[in-house]
Amino acid sequence: MRIYKTERFIGKGQSIGIFSGTSMHEEAHIHEFIEIIYAKSGEAVETVDGVDYSVKRGDMIFINYGSTHAFKRAGDKKYEYVNICFSPEVVANNIITPENAFSLLSLTAFNEMSRGAKGEKLSFYGTERQEIENILEAMLREKKEKRPSGTAVFSR
């Protein structure tokens, strides 16, 4: 089974890797990093540690590091997705701060990941879905333009 290494998906000196893609399927593999997959269009079955998740536009899958993962397109339409990859250390060192720790720990998805759950699916609709897609597109533009992460999306 293939093991996807962090260095392949997260650039040197970067905290997060992001890319978009289209595919018919991906064979079973393991990640050294945490992965979030957002379904932009089409349908697929994402399999995480033997559990199948049917996904379509607006669905987001969380995959913890060390999980076995595969996917296969479902239906006739092209399956497009955005992947966000980050190492577990990023969560501990950069995402959790004294100011937001309580809020993050109360989130169900974060709670499941921090307890070692292997995968979880969230679905977004309407305004929330558009907001997520806008954020992801801004992140992809930052990467394409080789700007430092956060300059367009997460201004302080």
N, C-alpha and C positions, 0 to 999 in steps of 0.2 A: 504494500500500500504506500502510496506517495505521501510524503510529509512536506507540507508547504512551510518554508522557512520565512521568518520575519523579514530578513534582508531583501527578499524578492518583492515584497509588497509594500514595505515602508522604507522610504528613502533615507539615506544616511543623514543624521541630524534632524530628522523629522519625527514627530510624535504619532502621526496618523498617516495612513496610506488610503487613497481613494481612487477608484477607477470605475468606469462603466463598461458594460459588455453585453453581448448577445450570444446565446449558445443553445444548442439542442440538448446537451447533457454534459455533465461532469462526473467522472468516475469517483468512487469513494476515496477520500483522502483525509488527512489529519492536519490541523493548523497548529503552529506554535503561538498563535496570536488569537485575540478575540476578533470576531468578524460580525458585522451587521450587514445584512443584505436587504435592499429595498427593491421591490418589484415595480418597475416603471411601466411595463406593458406585457401583454400576453399572460400565459398561465404556466405554472410548473409545479412539480412535486419536489419539495426540498426534504431530504431525509437527513435527520440528525440523530446519531446513535440509534438507528433502527426505527425511529418515530417519523412518520410521513406527515408533512404539512403541505396542504394544497395552498398555493399562493397565486395572487393576481395583483393587478395594479393597486397600490396603496398598502400592501402587506409588507411587513418588516419582520425578518427572522434574526434572532440573536443566537450566535453560535459561540460557545465558550471554547477556550483553547483546550487542545487535547481531545476534542470531540471528533468522531468520525462523521463526515459530511459528504453528501452527493446530491445531485439534482438532475431532473429530467423534464424537458418541456412537455407540457400537456396541451392538447388542442393544436390548431393549425397556425395560430398567430405566432410571430417571433417573440421570444421571451427576452425582454430587456431588463437589466438590473443595474444597480449601483452597489458596489462593495465598499465598506469602510472597515479598515483593518487597524488594530492597535494592540500593542503588547499589554499584558496584564499590569506591568509596572506603570504604564501611563495612567491607569485608573488610580493606583495607590499614590503616585507622585504628583499628578497634575490635575486630575478631574475632581478628586475629593479635596475640598478645602474646609477650613474651620467654618467658613460662612455658609457653605451649602451642604455639609455632611448630613445633617438631619433630614433635609429635603430629599437628597439622593437616596439615603438609606430607606426612606419610606416608599420609594417607587417599587412597584411589584417586579418589573423586569430586572432592575438592578439588584433587588433582594434575591431573586432566583439565581442570577449569575454569581453573586457573591457567596451564595451557599453551595455552589458547585453544580447547579442545574446545567444541563447540556444544551438546551435550546428553548426558545420561546418565540411565539408569533404574536405580533400586534397588528391591528388593521386600522388604517386611517381613511377618513371619508371627508368630503366637502372641503371646508376652509382649512382644516388641519392637514389634509392630504396635500393641498396646494402649498401650504407653508413648508411642509417637509420637502416637497419637490423643489421649491425655491431655494431652500438652504442647500440641498444637495447640488443643484445646478451652480450655485455660487461657489461651493467648495470645488467642484470640478473645474470651473473657470480659473480659480486661484491656482490649481495645480497646472493647468495648461499654460497659464501666463507666468508660471514659476514665481509667483508672489509668496511671501511668507504666509503660512497658515494663519487664518484668523483676520487678515486685513480687511476683507470685504464682508465677512459674515458676523464675526464676533467682536465688533468694536467695543472699546471700554470707555 
